[in-house]
Amino acid sequence: MRNISSLYKSAVNRIGASIARQRDFRTTRHIVVIESDDWGSIRMSNRKDWQELLDMGYAVDKRPYERFDTLESPTDIEALYDVLKRHKDAKGNYPIITANMLVANPDFEKIKSSNYSEYYFEPVNDTYKRYFGDTKVLDLMCQGMDEGLIMPQSHSREHFNVCQWMRALQNGDEDVLTAFRYNMCGIAPKAHPEKGNQMMVALKSMDEMSQQQVLSIVDEGLTMFEELWGFKSKSFIAPCYTWNRKIEEVLHRHGVELIQGGRVWRLSDSDKTKHVFMGQHNRLGQMYGVRNCSFEPSTDKNYSTTKLMKEVDNAFAHHKIAVISAHRINFVGGIDINNRVNNLKRLDEFLTTLLKTYPDVEFLSSDKLLEKLFKIKIK
């Protein structure tokens, strides 16, 4: 019976995805958008902590986000810019990274001092100071905006579920407490590493109380984003592509017009999913974006430039915009420098191949894509 149910759900999902793909926004222009999530959020603290957790028996060498991901450093950003500056589109624009940012991280000391009874956070600029002693990362991002290399957009306040995390700490979850001691928001359980870090679905709400907390977090995150950068975020990407209609209402109040995501939208207050198409509008007039290409070599063992180019070719062959998913993990080297070095070589190779294959390609950030969508003639 369970197999029949699974087969039915799989068939429904395939049909839903197929219908959505047929309805995607169309244009004959060769537009490429690179959307990169997780900037500003902490993950693994440093190489020393990584080695200690490995020695304790945690599978941090097997799980990509524990193996490679950490807060971006000035060196990471400078190295990324060096690659982007080697390439320009026909209009003289560099490939631009839409850097979807988290604007806060836990204040571990204050939480510990409260005996895990209260949650406290620190603004991301304080996190940068704590890690690197200054705010050079933010200075470099401002420089990158001026040069057309990077464009921050909102990814909510934190990239973990505050309510779920605090409950686990209060209940004495051994794995979560161990991660806490290393300034981490959860970790794949030692006994069941295949489960991964269960805390990352930041906007999941289990009941009315957690729903209200999530709405408050989204609201405050967007306010903090504007205070940090001096402008409102025109687009938003929910952590783990999980949100609901009430969250969209909060986004709307803050002027968010484009909701980034994948083909599948996971509802944060139920186990249901929905399929969306590029250019689809919700009841508030907001538009959904859909990622249809993937530059994720840190998490995809089968990644290759050939594979990514096939995805771009397919998008352009069907007169669609190529929206590339490229998480921060692919560009950082704080845990393993080879992760950054090797992936930037792959990025350089991809951009070289892309511009050679499509000399008329246009690079846009997500906020600029939003403006173009209303002006491009649908064909």
C-alpha positions in Angstrom: 0.0 0.0 0.0 2.9 2.3 0.9 4.6 1.6 -2.4 1.4 2.5 -4.3 1.0 5.7 -2.4 4.7 6.6 -3.1 4.2 5.9 -6.8 1.1 8.0 -6.9 2.8 11.0 -5.2 5.8 10.6 -7.6 3.5 10.7 -10.6 1.6 13.7 -9.3 4.9 15.5 -8.7 6.2 14.7 -12.2 3.0 16.0 -13.8 2.9 19.1 -11.6 6.6 19.9 -12.5 5.9 19.3 -16.2 2.9 21.6 -16.3 4.8 24.3 -14.4 7.8 24.1 -16.9 5.4 24.6 -19.8 4.2 27.9 -18.2 7.6 29.4 -17.5 8.3 33.0 -18.7 9.8 33.0 -22.2 12.3 35.3 -24.0 14.7 34.9 -26.8 17.3 36.9 -24.9 20.2 34.9 -23.4 19.9 36.1 -19.8 21.9 34.5 -17.0 21.3 35.0 -13.3 23.6 33.6 -10.6 21.8 33.2 -7.2 24.0 32.3 -4.2 22.6 31.6 -0.8 23.9 31.6 2.8 26.2 34.6 2.9 26.6 36.0 6.4 25.6 32.8 8.1 27.9 30.7 10.3 28.4 27.0 9.7 31.6 25.2 10.7 33.6 27.6 12.9 37.2 26.8 11.7 39.6 24.0 10.7 40.6 23.3 14.3 37.0 22.8 15.4 36.4 20.6 12.3 39.3 18.3 13.3 38.2 18.0 16.9 34.6 17.1 15.9 36.0 14.5 13.4 38.2 13.0 16.2 35.0 12.8 18.4 33.4 10.6 15.8 31.2 13.1 13.9 31.0 12.5 10.2 32.1 16.1 9.3 34.4 14.7 6.6 31.4 13.1 4.8 28.7 15.9 5.0 29.6 18.7 2.5 28.3 21.6 4.6 30.3 20.5 7.6 33.3 19.6 5.4 33.5 22.9 3.5 31.1 25.6 4.6 32.1 28.4 6.9 31.7 32.2 7.1 33.1 33.9 4.1 36.4 35.7 4.6 37.9 38.8 2.8 40.2 36.4 1.0 37.3 34.4 -0.2 35.6 37.4 -1.6 38.7 38.9 -3.2 39.4 35.6 -4.9 35.8 35.4 -6.3 36.1 39.0 -7.6 39.3 38.1 -9.4 37.5 35.4 -11.4 34.4 37.5 -12.1 36.6 40.4 -13.4 38.1 38.2 -16.1 34.7 38.1 -17.9 32.3 40.6 -19.4 29.1 40.2 -21.4 28.3 42.0 -24.7 27.1 45.1 -22.7 30.3 45.3 -20.7 28.8 43.8 -17.5 30.7 41.4 -15.2 29.0 38.2 -14.1 27.2 39.3 -11.0 26.5 37.2 -7.9 23.2 37.7 -6.2 24.4 37.2 -2.6 21.4 36.1 -0.6 22.4 37.2 3.0 21.5 36.3 6.5 21.8 39.3 8.7 22.2 37.7 12.2 23.8 34.8 14.0 23.4 33.5 17.6 25.1 35.2 20.4 26.3 32.0 22.0 27.7 33.6 25.1 24.4 35.3 26.1 22.4 32.2 25.3 24.7 30.1 27.5 24.6 32.7 30.3 20.8 32.4 30.3 21.1 28.6 30.8 19.5 28.2 27.3 16.3 29.9 28.5 16.5 32.9 26.2 17.6 33.4 22.5 19.9 36.2 21.7 21.4 37.1 18.3 24.2 39.4 17.1 24.0 41.4 13.8 26.2 40.0 11.0 28.6 42.9 11.1 29.4 41.9 14.7 29.9 38.3 13.5 32.4 39.5 11.0 34.3 41.5 13.7 34.3 38.4 15.9 35.7 36.2 13.2 38.1 38.5 11.4 38.6 41.5 13.7 37.0 44.0 11.3 34.2 44.5 8.8 36.4 44.2 5.7 33.9 41.7 4.3 31.2 44.3 4.3 33.6 46.9 2.8 34.4 44.5 0.0 30.7 43.8 -0.7 30.1 47.5 -1.0 33.1 47.7 -3.4 31.6 44.8 -5.3 28.2 46.5 -5.6 29.9 49.6 -7.0 31.7 47.5 -9.6 28.8 45.3 -10.5 30.2 42.1 -9.1 27.8 41.3 -6.3 24.3 42.3 -5.1 23.1 41.4 -1.6 19.5 40.3 -1.2 17.6 38.9 1.7 17.8 35.3 2.9 15.9 36.0 6.2 17.5 36.7 9.6 19.2 33.4 10.5 19.6 30.1 8.6 18.3 27.8 11.3 15.1 27.2 13.1 15.4 29.3 16.3 12.4 27.6 18.1 13.5 24.1 17.2 17.2 24.8 18.1 16.3 26.4 21.5 14.0 23.5 22.3 16.8 21.0 21.6 19.2 22.9 23.8 16.7 23.1 26.6 16.0 19.3 26.3 19.7 18.5 26.5 20.2 17.1 23.0 23.8 15.9 23.2 24.6 16.5 19.5 23.1 20.0 19.5 24.9 20.9 22.7 28.2 19.6 21.4 27.8 21.7 18.2 26.8 24.7 20.4 30.1 24.5 22.3 31.8 24.9 18.9 29.6 27.9 18.0 27.6 25.9 15.5 23.8 25.7 15.0 23.3 22.0 15.0 25.2 19.1 13.4 24.5 15.8 11.7 23.8 13.4 14.6 26.8 11.2 15.5 24.7 8.0 15.5 22.8 8.9 12.3 24.9 11.2 10.1 22.7 10.4 7.1 20.0 12.6 8.7 22.1 15.7 8.3 21.7 18.9 10.3 18.0 19.0 11.1 18.0 22.6 12.3 18.4 24.3 8.9 14.8 24.7 7.8 14.6 28.2 9.4 11.0 29.1 8.7 9.3 25.8 9.5 6.5 26.3 12.0 5.2 23.4 14.1 2.4 25.3 15.8 0.8 28.8 16.2 3.5 30.0 18.6 6.4 29.0 16.3 4.5 30.5 13.4 4.3 33.9 15.1 8.0 33.6 15.9 8.8 32.9 12.3 6.8 35.8 11.1 8.6 38.1 13.5 12.0 36.8 12.4 11.2 37.4 8.8 10.0 40.9 9.6 13.0 41.8 11.7 15.4 40.3 9.2 14.1 42.5 6.4 14.3 45.6 8.6 17.9 44.7 9.6 18.8 44.1 5.9 17.6 47.6 5.0 19.5 49.1 8.0 22.7 47.3 7.0 22.7 48.1 3.3 20.6 51.3 3.1 18.0 49.8 0.6 15.2 47.4 0.7 15.6 43.9 -0.7 13.5 43.5 -3.8 13.8 39.8 -3.7 13.8 37.1 -1.0 14.8 33.4 -0.8 13.5 31.3 2.1 16.1 28.9 3.6 15.6 25.4 2.2 12.9 26.8 -0.1 10.3 26.6 2.7 7.8 29.3 3.4 4.0 30.0 3.4 1.4 32.5 2.5 1.6 34.4 5.8 5.4 34.9 5.2 4.6 36.3 1.7 2.4 38.9 3.4 5.3 40.0 5.6 7.6 40.1 2.5 5.0 42.2 0.7 4.9 44.8 3.5 8.6 45.2 3.2 8.5 45.7 -0.6 9.7 42.3 -1.7 8.5 41.7 -5.3 10.4 38.6 -6.4 10.5 35.3 -4.4 13.5 33.3 -5.5 13.3 29.5 -5.3 13.3 26.2 -7.0 10.6 24.5 -9.0 9.2 23.0 -5.8 7.9 25.2 -3.0 7.8 23.5 0.4 5.0 24.8 2.7 6.4 25.7 6.1 3.3 25.0 8.0 2.4 21.6 6.5 4.1 18.7 4.6 2.6 19.8 1.3 4.5 21.1 -1.7 3.6 23.2 -4.7 5.1 23.6 -8.1 5.7 27.1 -9.4 6.8 28.6 -12.7 9.1 31.5 -13.7 7.0 34.6 -13.8 4.1 33.3 -11.9 2.3 35.9 -9.7 0.8 35.3 -6.3 -2.3 37.0 -5.0 -0.3 39.9 -3.7 1.3 40.5 -7.1 4.7 39.1 -6.2 6.5 37.1 -8.8 8.2 33.7 -8.3 11.6 32.9 -9.8 12.7 29.4 -10.6 16.3 28.1 -10.6 16.9 25.8 -13.5 20.7 25.4 -13.6 23.2 24.4 -10.9 26.8 25.4 -10.1 27.2 23.3 -7.0 30.5 21.4 -7.2 30.9 21.2 -3.4 27.8 19.2 -3.0 27.4 17.5 -6.4 29.9 14.8 -7.1 28.8 14.7 -10.7 29.2 18.4 -11.4 31.0 19.3 -14.6 31.1 22.3 -16.9 29.6 20.1 -19.6 26.7 19.2 -17.3 26.0 22.9 -16.4 26.3 24.0 -20.0 23.7 21.4 -21.0 21.3 23.0 -18.4 22.0 26.4 -19.8 21.6 25.1 -23.4 18.3 23.6 -22.4 17.0 26.8 -20.9 18.0 28.9 -23.9 16.6 26.3 -26.3 13.2 26.7 -24.7 13.6 30.5 -24.6 14.0 30.6 -20.8 16.2 32.6 -18.5 19.1 30.6 -17.1 18.9 31.0 -13.3 21.9 29.3 -11.7 22.0 28.0 -8.1 25.4 28.5 -6.6 25.6 28.4 -2.8 28.3 30.2 -0.9 29.8 26.8 0.1 31.3 26.7 -3.4 33.4 29.8 -2.9 34.9 29.5 0.6 38.2 28.1 1.7 38.3 28.6 5.5 38.0 24.9 6.2 39.6 23.5 3.1 41.4 26.0 0.8 41.2 23.5 -2.1 37.4 23.8 -2.0 37.7 27.5 -3.0 40.7 27.1 -5.4 39.2 24.2 -7.3 35.7 25.6 -7.6 36.9 29.0 -8.7 38.8 27.3 -11.5 35.5 25.5 -12.4 33.6 28.9 -12.3 36.3 30.4 -14.6 36.0 27.5 -17.0 32.2 27.7 -17.1 32.1 31.5 -17.7 34.7 31.2 -20.5 32.7 28.4 -22.2 29.4 30.3 -21.7 30.7 33.5 -23.3 32.3 31.6 -26.1 29.1 29.7 -26.8 26.7 32.7 -26.3 28.5 35.9 -27.1 25.3 37.8 -26.6 24.7 36.6 -23.1 23.5 39.1 -20.5 24.3 38.9 -16.8 21.7 40.2 -14.4 21.3 40.1 -10.6 17.9 39.0 -9.3 16.7 42.5 -8.5 17.5 43.6 -12.0 15.9 40.5 -13.4 12.7 41.6 -11.8 12.8 44.9 -13.6 13.5 43.2 -16.9 10.7 40.7 -16.6 8.1 43.5 -17.0 9.8 44.9 -20.0 10.8 41.9 -22.1 8.4 40.8 -24.8 7.2 37.2 -24.1 7.8 35.1 -27.2 
